[in-house]
Amino acid sequence: MKLINPYPLRIDEDLMEKLKFIANENSRSVNREIEFAIKKLVKEYEEENNINISEILENEKDKLEV
């Protein structure tokens, strides 16, 4: 997995405390918990919309290279 530059995430203090709690319960760092939640969201979106975003992005990339 290729890592990109960190994204400066601004998040409400109360939400961050809840996220820390959940991350601790799952034996993850806050960063890993955020990544886990985002991956879950993307997977659910792809399933609900019957699409594969990676394929769409690859096709768009291929079009730009022609």
Steps between C-alpha positions, in 0.01 A plus 500: 500500500638835394482764771425858410574820686310536824169680476455758777169394647305753702260322729269602782651439844207289624508286188876452538455379857241248381731391220784450749271286714395284203858467378611387845215245517615361164871505594574743219662839478268790422656520154430131433146537632437790260648299212286199595184714508578661164569162335170370638317806366654460154418129489139565602470777240633274225263220599195727524575659163626184329825666391873450540660839556852366436397386153333833424807693609729272297285549191509877548878483537527295180290756309731781606809311382369449145 
